[in-house]
Amino acid sequence: MEADRHSFGIRPSPLGVWTRRILVPTPRAPAQFRKKLDNAKSDEILVPQDPSLSNPADFTFYRESLSLPWSVNGGRLTVLTADASPANRARMTAQYGQALRLHAVSKQAFWNALAARFQAHLLDAAAQDLARRYPEFSAQRVITRGQSCILIALPVLLVLALYVMPVAANAALLSVLTLGYLGNVFFRVVLVWLGAVPIARPASPPCDDDRGLPLYSIIVPLHREAQVVPALVDALGALDYPVDRLEIALVLEADDTETIAAVRAQPLDDRFIVLEVPHGGPRTKPKAANYALSFLRGAFTVIYDAEDRPEPDQLRKALAAFCAAPQDVVCLQARLNFYNARENWLTRMFALDYALWFDFLLPGLDRLGVPMPLGGTSNHFRTGSLRAIAGWDAYNVTEDADLGIRLARLGLRVNTLDSTTYEEAPVDLGNWLRQRSRWMKGYMQTWLVHMRNPARLLRHAGVSGFLGFQLFVGGTFLTALLNPLMWAVFLYSVLFGSVPYAGFLSAPSADFPLLGLVAGNVLFTYFAMLGPYRRGWLDLTPQGFTAPFYWALISAASYRGLWHLFVKPWHWEKTHHGHSRQPPIRAVGGGGP
């Protein structure tokens, strides 16, 4: 893993340089073959004349050397290459063991040829690699037989207990629910308290020579995103990192003709490569990311969404943080918020939600050292470590949260990164509801996956990690599901002067759940108002008073996500971007827009 993480063989030649045949030994290749290669455009799919000359076992070498055995002509092996430098030529000669005939093509044409040769292999690996290598971590099977038995048995036992001993059963049920609710509230109080203090980390000295910087890879999955492509290219082009040390993979679905056309219409520079994911398997963002990961050569990799506007110095900040961190820190989570935060009530509440989550709660988890569910974008990785754990789960619709937990279970760590990526918040309720339902469904998936063997989770994560997982991942969706029930009891007590279960409990015990509800909501409202302080967005603070209405929407999304968990567990509900009336801005750092 260390070798894959830190050494990538050769220094690539400048991208986009379109060369003719170089030092081609005689006899010359057939004229028809020469014409096919020499006249190839960057987006042309080149199919090897003799596929048997290459095999999946050598894929890593093909990727790192930018070479692919193409055909045998006149007893000589012809190799397609996007790097015909003398050093790489010597490397290819040593690998293939004979005098070579080289044909130089653009890097885009090379990736197209590699994809055409290994399409079935790459697609299968993108969808199934995790399920094969770490089946206990895959959501391909959402609920195991044992979990199904428990989910069926619990309601039956509860009904039976309520019938046989109603007083004791009611008391036990309310105690468990209330303690779980208050435990989640208390845990978030601790996280906010810890996250409010910036984490001091050792600084890495800046690199005086950009030529010494490692290759950095960026993955941007795109699906039905034609509207945002121009602004995306502009934002990624603004990143402060040497052009010849950066590769940006725009990952498209092969049948998404509109987005493909929008990408091809852009004047992409040498940093960009375009990958088209063939149809097959679950159509999810993590499968597309896994597909792209097979091609990338960077020592470090970051994933962004189509609407992202990362601060220009984010890659340099991440690199400095990695250099200063221990080797078991394999992922950095940047902060997220919105460039259209003030567009309407929904975007303002979403901005408060994100400010609390990324500016306080995740730093609190970081300080505690417990498993941290990642956000869906701006996750920076050591590429070798990401490959070693089989990338993302193609069947989990919050692959980010799952990956953060899996990293912790495998003995690896995630730190937060003090840099912000700005996104577009959904501006209409339907779009917001689809996105939040998918997130809640994914948190349920993640909880079910990692609770298949609670004893093993406890052994991997330790007591604090195990409890943190229950309270932060389980508590996120459980609190949202319980809130409407507790509010219904509260309204009943207001209208009728007593709680509906008063006949089963003494007066103090009957009031305890309602006191927990009030205390929890007061604290959460305070946190919502506290969130924007770190960014200086004080004008958003009064919006925190309306947080209970926002939580009601989250509860509705959670019940919708619960239903989808059973009827379409792997369905990826698309979040549509490009609908904001506020045009995308280029992030410049500081407090944000």
GIQUI-V392463 format. One record per pair of residues at least 12 apart in sequence whose C-alpha atoms are under 6 Angstrom apart, sorted by sequence separation. I is the first residue (numbers start at 1). GAP is how many residues later the second one is. D is the distance in whole Angstrom. If there is no record, write none. Layout:
BEGIN
{{I/GAP/D} {I/GAP/D}}
END
This chain:
BEGIN
{{68/12/5} {529/12/5} {67/13/6} {67/14/4} {66/15/5} {529/15/5} {53/16/6} {66/16/5} {528/16/5} {337/17/6} {525/19/6} {50/21/5} {48/22/5} {49/22/6} {78/22/6} {82/22/6} {254/22/5} {525/22/6} {77/23/5} {78/23/5} {79/23/5} {80/23/5} {81/23/5} {82/23/5} {248/23/6} {249/23/6} {253/23/5} {254/23/5} {335/23/5} {78/24/6} {82/24/6} {247/24/5} {248/24/5} {249/24/5} {250/24/5} {251/24/5} {252/24/5} {253/24/5} {254/24/5} {376/24/5} {82/25/5} {246/25/6} {247/25/6} {249/25/6} {251/25/6} {252/25/6} {375/25/6} {374/26/5} {374/27/5} {373/28/4} {217/29/6} {222/29/6} {215/30/5} {216/30/5} {217/30/5} {218/30/5} {219/30/5} {220/30/5} {221/30/5} {222/30/5} {374/30/5} {215/31/6} {217/31/6} {218/31/6} {220/31/6} {373/31/5} {372/32/5} {373/32/6} {226/33/4} {225/34/6} {371/34/5} {224/35/6} {226/36/5} {371/37/5} {398/41/6} {334/44/6} {398/44/4} {402/44/5} {397/45/5} {333/46/5} {332/47/6} {332/48/5} {331/49/5} {366/49/6} {331/50/4} {330/51/6} {409/51/5} {330/52/5} {409/52/6} {535/56/5} {42/66/5} {47/66/6} {42/67/5} {45/67/5} {46/67/5} {45/68/6} {47/69/6} {13/70/6} {240/72/5} {305/72/6} {239/73/4} {240/73/5} {304/73/5} {235/74/6} {238/74/6} {303/74/6} {304/74/5} {481/74/6} {303/75/6} {480/75/5} {25/76/6} {303/76/6} {24/77/5} {302/77/5} {302/78/4} {347/78/6} {301/79/6} {301/80/5} {217/81/5} {300/81/6} {21/82/5} {216/82/5} {300/82/5} {301/82/6} {332/82/6} {334/82/6} {21/83/6} {215/83/5} {218/83/6} {220/83/6} {300/83/5} {331/83/5} {332/83/5} {333/83/5} {334/83/5} {339/83/6} {215/84/6} {216/84/5} {217/84/5} {218/84/5} {219/84/5} {220/84/5} {299/84/6} {328/84/5} {329/84/5} {332/84/5} {333/84/5} {335/84/6} {336/84/5} {338/84/5} {339/84/6} {216/85/6} {218/85/6} {220/85/6} {328/85/6} {329/85/6} {332/85/6} {334/85/5} {335/85/5} {336/85/5} {337/85/5} {338/85/5} {334/86/6} {336/86/6} {338/86/6} {338/87/6} {18/88/6} {16/90/6} {371/94/6} {370/95/5} {286/106/5} {287/107/5} {286/108/5} {310/111/4} {309/112/5} {309/113/5} {308/114/6} {308/115/5} {204/116/5} {307/116/6} {440/118/5} {204/120/5} {437/120/5} {441/120/4} {436/121/6} {437/121/6} {440/121/6} {441/121/6} {437/123/6} {433/124/6} {437/124/4} {441/124/6} {434/139/6} {435/140/6} {431/144/6} {127/160/6} {126/161/5} {126/164/5} {196/164/6} {108/165/6} {126/165/5} {195/165/4} {192/168/5} {195/168/5} {192/169/6} {195/169/4} {191/170/5} {194/170/5} {191/173/4} {356/175/5} {395/175/6} {352/176/6} {355/176/5} {355/177/6} {352/179/6} {16/254/5} {339/254/6} {15/255/5} {140/255/5} {139/256/5} {139/257/6} {130/260/5} {127/267/5} {311/276/5} {311/277/6} {309/278/6} {311/278/5} {184/287/5} {284/288/6} {184/291/6} {6/293/6} {5/294/6} {178/335/6} {185/335/6} {167/337/5} {228/350/6} {227/351/6} {5/378/6} {5/379/4} {4/380/5} {1/383/6}}
END
